[in-house]
Amino acid sequence: MKYLLMIYGNQEKWNSIPAEEWPVFIARQDAFNTKYRETGELLGAYGLADVVAARLVRREGGAPAVTDGPYLETKEYMASFYLLDVESEERALEIAAEMPSADVDPIEVWPILHEAAADL
């Protein structure tokens, strides 16, 4: 069964991390990614661009309308996401609890119900 793990953040949070701590943070995250990639449970890990790069696309009268994003006007935004393929929800929750940032921020765990793109 596939699960999506979502990590949220904001620019203020990223800016508060001292420059000398970034290599440690990145090393912890790389170790997590490597561990679960090697088990075959991590299908992908994706960090998103800064919030100023987000765009919204709508169709208005048949023509696309593009505006600055993100959709929600909130301080926090989705910063990265991970795609797992595991045997159970319990396993997805175990892996989410091992995420290096789980000790300071919650990790959202969502079951994936449909896989239409896989059928293409």
C-alpha positions as CSV (number, residue, x, y, z in Angstrom):
1,M,0.0,0.0,0.0
2,K,1.3,3.5,-0.8
3,Y,1.4,6.4,1.6
4,L,2.4,10.0,1.2
5,L,4.4,11.7,4.0
6,M,4.2,15.5,4.0
7,I,6.5,17.9,5.8
8,Y,5.5,21.5,6.4
9,G,7.6,24.5,7.1
10,N,8.0,28.2,6.5
11,Q,10.8,30.6,5.6
12,E,11.1,31.9,9.1
13,K,11.8,28.4,10.3
14,W,14.4,27.7,7.6
15,N,16.1,31.1,8.2
16,S,16.3,30.3,12.0
17,I,18.6,27.3,11.4
18,P,22.2,28.3,11.8
19,A,24.3,27.8,8.6
20,E,26.7,25.4,10.5
21,E,23.7,23.1,11.4
22,W,22.5,22.6,7.8
23,P,25.2,19.9,6.9
24,V,24.1,17.9,10.0
25,F,20.4,18.2,9.1
26,I,21.1,17.2,5.5
27,A,23.2,14.2,6.5
28,R,20.5,12.9,8.8
29,Q,17.9,13.3,6.1
30,D,20.2,11.6,3.5
31,A,20.7,8.7,5.9
32,F,17.0,8.3,6.3
33,N,16.4,8.4,2.5
34,T,19.2,5.9,1.9
35,K,17.9,3.5,4.6
36,Y,14.4,3.3,3.2
37,R,15.4,3.5,-0.5
38,E,17.5,0.4,0.2
39,T,14.6,-1.5,1.8
40,G,12.5,-0.6,-1.3
41,E,9.9,1.2,0.9
42,L,10.9,4.7,-0.2
43,L,9.8,5.3,-3.8
44,G,10.7,9.0,-3.9
45,A,11.6,12.0,-1.8
46,Y,11.0,15.5,-3.1
47,G,11.9,18.8,-1.6
48,L,9.8,21.7,-3.0
49,A,11.0,25.2,-4.0
50,D,10.5,28.2,-1.9
51,V,6.9,29.4,-1.5
52,V,7.6,32.4,-3.8
53,A,8.0,30.0,-6.7
54,A,4.5,28.4,-6.3
55,R,1.9,29.2,-9.0
56,L,-1.8,28.6,-9.2
57,V,-3.4,27.7,-12.5
58,R,-7.2,28.0,-13.1
59,R,-9.2,28.0,-16.3
60,E,-11.3,31.1,-16.6
61,G,-13.6,31.1,-19.7
62,G,-11.6,28.4,-21.4
63,A,-8.2,30.2,-21.0
64,P,-5.6,29.5,-18.4
65,A,-5.2,32.1,-15.6
66,V,-1.9,31.8,-13.7
67,T,-1.4,33.7,-10.4
68,D,1.2,33.5,-7.6
69,G,0.6,30.7,-5.1
70,P,0.3,28.9,-2.9
71,Y,-3.4,28.3,-2.8
72,L,-3.8,28.7,1.0
73,E,-2.8,31.9,2.6
74,T,-1.0,30.4,5.6
75,K,2.4,30.8,7.3
76,E,3.2,27.1,6.9
77,Y,3.4,25.4,3.5
78,M,4.2,21.9,2.2
79,A,8.0,21.9,2.0
80,S,8.6,18.3,0.9
81,F,6.9,15.0,0.4
82,Y,7.9,11.3,0.4
83,L,6.2,8.4,-1.4
84,L,6.3,5.1,0.4
85,D,5.2,1.6,-0.6
86,V,4.8,-0.5,2.5
87,E,2.9,-3.5,3.8
88,S,0.6,-1.6,6.2
89,E,-0.4,1.7,7.8
90,E,1.5,0.7,10.9
91,R,4.7,0.4,8.9
92,A,4.1,3.8,7.2
93,L,3.6,5.4,10.7
94,E,6.9,3.7,12.0
95,I,8.8,5.2,9.1
96,A,7.2,8.6,9.5
97,A,8.3,8.5,13.2
98,E,11.9,8.0,12.1
99,M,11.9,11.1,9.9
100,P,14.6,13.3,11.3
101,S,12.3,16.3,11.7
102,A,9.6,14.3,13.4
103,D,11.1,15.3,16.8
104,V,10.3,19.0,16.2
105,D,7.5,19.0,13.6
106,P,4.6,16.6,12.8
107,I,4.7,14.5,9.7
108,E,1.3,14.0,7.9
109,V,0.7,10.5,6.7
110,W,-1.9,10.0,3.9
111,P,-3.0,6.7,2.4
112,I,-3.0,6.9,-1.4
113,L,-6.3,5.5,-2.6
114,H,-5.9,5.7,-6.4
115,E,-3.0,5.2,-8.8
116,A,-4.4,6.3,-12.1
117,A,-1.0,7.4,-13.4
118,A,0.4,4.0,-12.9
119,D,-2.2,2.6,-15.3
120,L,-1.1,4.9,-18.2
